[in-house]
Amino acid sequence: MAATHSLAGGMGGMRAAGDLVARMMFGRSMKLRDAKEYVAKKLGVTTLDLVDVNVMRELREELGLGTITALPGTPKGMPAKLNIEKLLDVTINSCEHYRSLLN
């Protein structure tokens, strides 16, 4: 867990795209370069944009992926995770558990 936190924090975590890249690295065993390229492609930006706090703030708000300081009316928590799961075509365990509670 320390490695995940360190990697996500180093790229800005939720301030940029570090959390998304880390999710791909650890969830799909991707190398850093491959994970960055995958996330950038899914977001429709360049890999350099992934570390640009301003670009990613706007994009995260637009796509509902959650931000550090949530704005009223924007997804946060589980709704944001559900959006991340859908965008990256991954399964997130907490989202699966959440859906099981709703059934």
ZAMIZA-64220 format. One record per residue (C-alpha): x, z negated, y. Coordinates in pm, 1 decimal. Layout:
BEGIN
((X; Z; Y))
...
! end
This chain:
BEGIN
((0.0; 0.0; 0.0))
((287.0; -69.0; 235.7))
((408.3; 289.2; 197.4))
((62.6; 426.1; 276.6))
((33.6; 207.1; 584.8))
((383.5; 294.4; 698.9))
((323.3; 667.6; 661.4))
((-16.5; 660.8; 832.5))
((117.0; 442.7; 1113.4))
((416.9; 668.3; 1164.2))
((196.2; 970.4; 1231.4))
((-36.5; 773.3; 1453.7))
((-288.8; 667.1; 1188.7))
((-638.1; 717.8; 1328.9))
((-488.7; 799.9; 1666.7))
((-376.7; 1132.3; 1519.9))
((-410.7; 1260.6; 1162.6))
((-181.9; 1025.8; 971.4))
((-464.3; 868.7; 774.4))
((-590.5; 1210.0; 664.5))
((-244.8; 1330.2; 561.5))
((-172.1; 1005.7; 375.5))
((-503.5; 1034.2; 191.2))
((-401.9; 1378.2; 63.4))
((-51.6; 1265.1; -29.1))
((-165.6; 969.4; -233.3))
((-499.6; 1102.3; -354.0))
((-373.8; 1441.0; -469.3))
((-2.3; 1367.9; -509.3))
((91.0; 1620.4; -242.0))
((428.4; 1635.4; -72.1))
((424.2; 1557.2; 300.9))
((460.4; 1919.2; 410.7))
((183.2; 2035.9; 176.1))
((-48.5; 1754.7; 285.8))
((6.5; 1836.7; 654.1))
((-59.9; 2205.9; 594.1))
((-375.2; 2130.1; 393.3))
((-517.9; 1896.2; 657.6))
((-423.6; 2131.6; 942.7))
((-596.2; 2420.6; 765.5))
((-911.7; 2213.8; 706.2))
((-917.5; 2104.1; 1071.5))
((-836.1; 2452.1; 1203.1))
((-526.7; 2340.5; 1395.8))
((-148.9; 2374.1; 1362.2))
((63.0; 2112.2; 1189.5))
((207.4; 2019.5; 1530.3))
((-142.4; 1942.2; 1655.9))
((-177.6; 1678.4; 1384.2))
((50.0; 1441.2; 1578.1))
((-92.3; 1521.5; 1922.4))
((-304.5; 1220.7; 2010.5))
((-512.1; 1407.3; 2268.7))
((-592.8; 1704.5; 2046.1))
((-677.1; 1481.8; 1751.7))
((-890.7; 1241.9; 1958.5))
((-1114.2; 1528.7; 2067.6))
((-1122.3; 1680.2; 1720.1))
((-1197.2; 1347.9; 1548.3))
((-1483.9; 1285.7; 1791.1))
((-1617.7; 1640.5; 1745.6))
((-1603.3; 1626.7; 1364.2))
((-1714.7; 1263.5; 1337.1))
((-1399.2; 1144.3; 1160.0))
((-1375.2; 811.7; 1340.6))
((-1145.0; 695.8; 1618.7))
((-973.7; 369.5; 1710.7))
((-1212.8; 302.1; 1997.3))
((-1548.5; 431.8; 1881.7))
((-1781.6; 579.3; 2138.2))
((-2154.4; 511.7; 2127.4))
((-2327.6; 768.0; 1910.5))
((-2014.4; 871.6; 1720.1))
((-1966.6; 789.0; 1350.9))
((-1757.2; 489.9; 1256.0))
((-1700.6; 306.2; 930.7))
((-1874.7; 454.7; 627.6))
((-2035.6; 749.1; 808.7))
((-1689.3; 853.3; 930.2))
((-1546.6; 817.4; 577.5))
((-1829.1; 1029.2; 437.6))
((-1740.1; 1298.7; 692.3))
((-1371.3; 1279.1; 595.3))
((-1463.0; 1309.3; 227.7))
((-1670.6; 1619.3; 295.4))
((-1414.5; 1781.8; 526.4))
((-1115.0; 1734.3; 295.8))
((-1302.5; 1802.9; -29.2))
((-1191.7; 1471.7; -179.9))
((-1361.3; 1178.6; -347.3))
((-1323.5; 844.9; -173.2))
((-1393.7; 546.1; -397.0))
((-1567.0; 343.1; -126.8))
((-1797.9; 637.7; -53.4))
((-1885.0; 665.5; -422.9))
((-1960.3; 292.6; -433.2))
((-2170.1; 319.3; -116.4))
((-2374.8; 603.4; -265.7))
((-2428.0; 404.6; -587.6))
((-2572.8; 116.6; -385.6))
((-2822.4; 351.2; -220.0))
((-2963.0; 474.3; -553.5))
! end
